[in-house]
């Protein structure tokens, strides 16, 4: 066995000479010693270089688009764009879910933790003045009608909104975010009409043990208005309402109620606002 191995090694390492001659003059042009082992190594090296070059051309040059089944440049760009848009949509869905969860907690009477009040402070310099009414016109429409309240400020997206007073009455408990009172309590008579403050879509209309019948309305500009302690509601989720439409009747419903009143909340982008800075009750 050892003799065969030694004989094989001698055969592959036997020296040969590779010579190249000029065909016309037969002069030697190139000459180099050669063996079978060296020849095999050169062939293997040549194949590796060819494979590496081919892979480089197919994966790192525009030639890759000529390979059958490989997406074109336009398709690749669309795939990357679609992936980016998908990530953006997922982020927007997560933000929407968090926003709706915050609204649902606020409507159901739960304590909202880590509530930001920066948005409230940013409106602290805003002055609110009710529109001076026409006495003759007021007599014509009667005491049961509601009046618009204008916010006479500028510089933000809420500056040009005309809020409709949800109910006329006396404010007994004002907005105070620190202890968790995110709205304003307005005392009135039982079955008094509760109106929507702006045009919008009803997103919540259910009974709550702590706050009675509750209505939540989504408005433009990322605004949500909430009406609690109602004795009866007149709207359903998904219904479109206009500013001034009667949506419920005032009541004394829920464990947190101590008499006929409306607990009204106004939220902007998930941040509670002081309703009295925008509406004259």
N, C-alpha and C positions, 0 to 999 in steps of 0.2 A: 504494500500500500504506500509505503514511504517512497519507494522507487518510482511509482506512478506519479505521485505528487511532485517529486523532484524533476521528473521528465516533463510534466506539464508546465512547470514554472520556467524551465529552460526554453521550451518552445515559445511561450508568450513573451519572453525577454530576449530572444535571439535578435541580434542586431541586423537590420537591413538598411539600405540607403535609398532614399527617395530622391531621384534626380529628374530635373526638367531640362530638356534640350531645345534649342532653336530648331524648328522644323527645316529651315532652308540650309543653315550653315552647320547644323548639328553641334553647335557649341553649347557647352553646359551653361545653363542660365541660373539654376538653383539646385542646391543639394543639401540634404539634411539626413542625419541618422534616424532610423525609425525602427520600432518594434511593434509586435501585435498589441501588446499592452498599451503602449503609447498611442497607437492608432485608435484603440477602443476608447481611451480616455478623451481623445480629441473629438471623436464622434459624439460621446455623451455630453461633453461640454458644449459642442455646437447645438445639439438638440435642446439643451437647457436654455441656451441663449435665445434660440428661436421661439421656444415656448414663452419665455419671459417677455420677449419683445411683442409677441402676439397678444398676450394678456394685457400688457401695457397699452397697446394700441386700442384694444377693444373696450377697456374700462376707463381710460383717462383721455381719450381723444373723441372727437365727433364721430369717428367710425363706429362707435358702439351703437349708434342709432340705426346702422345698416343691418345689425344682427336680427334675424327673424324672431319676433316675439318681444323684443326690447322696445319700451315705449319711446316715442319720438320726443324731441325737445319740448314741443308744445304740450304734449300730454304730461311730461314730467313736471313742467311748471304748474299745470292745472292741479296735479296731485299735491304738490307742495302748498299751493294756495288753498286747496280744500282742507288740508290738514291744519293750516293756520286758522282758517275760519271755524273749523270744528272746535279747536281749543278755545277760541273766543266765545263761541256759542255756549260751551260748557261753563265758562266763567260767568257769562251773563245769566245762565240758568241757576247757578249756585247763588248769585247775588239776588235774583228774583225770589228764590225759595226762602232765603234768609229774611228778605223784606216782607214776604207774605206771612212767615212765621211770627215776625214781630207784630204785624197788624193783628193776626189772630189772637195772640196773647193779650194785646191791649184791649181788643173787643171783648174777650171772655173774662176780663177783670183780673188777669194774672199780673203779678209784679214783673215788670220788664227790667232785667238786670243790666248794669253797665250802660244805661241810656245816656247818649251824648246830649249835652245841653248847649254845645257850641252854637248850634243853629239858632237857639233861642236868644243867646246873647248877641248874635250878629244882627238881630232886629231890634235891639234895645233902644237904638237911637231913632227909631221910626215913630213919627207922630201920626196919630189916627184921628180924623175928624169926620163926624157924620155929615152927610150932605144936608144943607139947609133945605127943609121941605116947604112946599107951597101949601099954606093953610087951607085954601079953597080946595085944592086937589086932595088934601088929606081928608077933608070932610066928605068929598065925593066917594072916595074908595072905602071909607068906613074904618072903624077901629079894629076890625077883624083882619084887615089886610096887613101884609108885612112891607117893610121898606128896605131898600138897598142901603148898604154902608160902604162908602168908598175909602180906599186906602190912599191917601194923598202923599205918596212918597215915590221916589224913583231910584233906579240903580240896581234893581234885582228883578227876578222873573215874576215876583208876586205883586209888583208895584201897580200894575194896570188891571188887577182883578177886582170885580165888583161882587162883594160877598152879600148874600141874602141872609138876614137875621133868621135863625131857625125858630125862634119863639121870642115873644116879648114878655119880660118879667123882671124880677129883682135878683141880682147876683148875690148868692149867700155864701159861696165858697169859691175862692179864686184859684187860678192856676198856680201850682207850686210843685216843680219837678223834683225837688230834693226829697220830700217825704213820699213821693210817688203819686201825687195827685196831678195827673197830666191833662186835666180839663177844667172846665168852668161849670158850676152848678147854678142853674137858673130856676127859681121857684115860680110856679104858675098854678093854674087851676087844672083839676083832673079833666082829661079829654081835650085839653088845648091842642091846637094843631101844631105839629112839628114839621118844618119845611126843610128841604135840601138847600144848602148854602150856595151851591154852584151846580152847573150841569155835570153829570157824571153817570157812572154805572154802579149799580148796587152789587157789592161783592160779599156782603154778609147780612143775613136777616134771620136771626135765630133767637131762641130763648136761652137765657143763662140764669142759673140759680142765684147768683150774686147780683146781677145787674138787670134782671127781667128781660123784656124784649129789647134786642140791640140791633141797630142798623149801621152798616158801614158802607160808605160810598167812595169809589175811586174817581178822582177828578184829574184834569190835566195838570201839568207842571208838577207831577209827582206828589200831589196833595191827596190826603185821605181825611174824610170827616166821619166822626163816630157819634152816635146818638144812643144814650143808654137810659134805662128805667122806664121804658115806654109801656103803656098798658095794652097797646095793639099796634101792629105794623101793617102797612098797606102796600108794601113792595116786596119783590122776591129777588133773589140773586140773579144777576144777568140783565135785570131790567134797566132801561135807560130812563133817567129822570132829568128834569129841567130845574134850574134855579127857581125856588119858590114853590115847587110841587110839594103837596102834603104827603109825607111818607109814613107818619105814625101819629099816635095820640099820646099826650103826656100822661104818665101814670106814677104809681108808687110801688113799682115792682122790684123784687130782688132783695136779698139780705142786706145790701149796703144802703138801701133807701130808707130815709126817715120821714118822708113826706112827698107829696106830688112835686116833682121837679124833673128837669132835664139835665143830665150830665153830658156836656158836649166837649168833644176833643177834636183837635185839628193837628194833623201830622204832615210834615214835609220831608220827604226822602228818609223816612224812618225816625225823624227827630220831632218830638212834641213841640208845638208852638202855643203861645199864650193867646187864646181866642180873642180876648179883650183888646189886643193890639190890632185886630183886624175887623172886629164886628162890634157894633153898639147894640147891646141887648135891651 
